[in-house]
Amino acid sequence: MVLWNSLYLDRAAKQLAADGFPVTDDLLARLSPLQFDHINFLGRYAFFRPAEAGRRPLRQPSVEEDGWKV
């Protein structure tokens, strides 16, 4: 989970920088792949190989999924 989160944090930071957001070293130093509510360290996880190789696209902050704004 930590590796997966790390990959997506890196990708999101690069996308923000490309969009003109000031991604500073101080900001990056405060990111942690462990600070996410969706990680249940006591649970079990099932991982499935996606039909296509590669990573899924990053979510847009203004997009609603199943009635929730993400």
N, C-alpha and C positions, 0 to 999 in steps of 0.2 A: 504494500500500500504506500509506503513511504517513497519508494522508487517511482511509482506511478505518479504520485502527487508532485514529486520533484520535477519530473519531466514536463508536466503540465504547467507548473509554476514558472519554469524557465521559458516555456513557449508563450505563456501569457505575458510575462515581463517583456519579452522581445517584441510581441505584437503591440503592447502599450507604447514602447519606445518608438516603434515604426509609425504609430499613429500620432506621435508628437507629445505624449505624456512624459513629463520629466522623471524618468526612472533613475534615481540616484543610487550610489553605493550604500548610503545610509538606509534607504528604503529596502534595498535588497538584503541588507544585513539583518533586517527585522522579520523577514519571511521564514516560515518554518513549515515543512511538509507534515509536521505532527499536530499542528493547531487546526484541525478540522473536525467538526462535529460528526461527520459521517463515518469516522473510523471507530469501530467497536473492537477494542483490543481483546475482548473476551469472547467474541462471536466466531462464527465459521463463515467462510466466504467460498463461493463457487465462481470460478473464472472460466469464461468461454472464449474460444478463439473466434475472432470476428470473421465474417465472410470475406472481407477484403483486407489486405495487408495495410499497415500504417495506422496512424492515430486518427480519431474522429476530430472534426473541427471544433475549435473553441466556441463556447456558447456566447451569445451576445447578451449583455446585461439587461436589455429591455425586452427580451423575448419571453413570452409566457409559455410554460409547459404544464399541461394538465391543470390549468387554473392557477399555477404558482408563478410568480415573477422571479426569475432566476438571474 
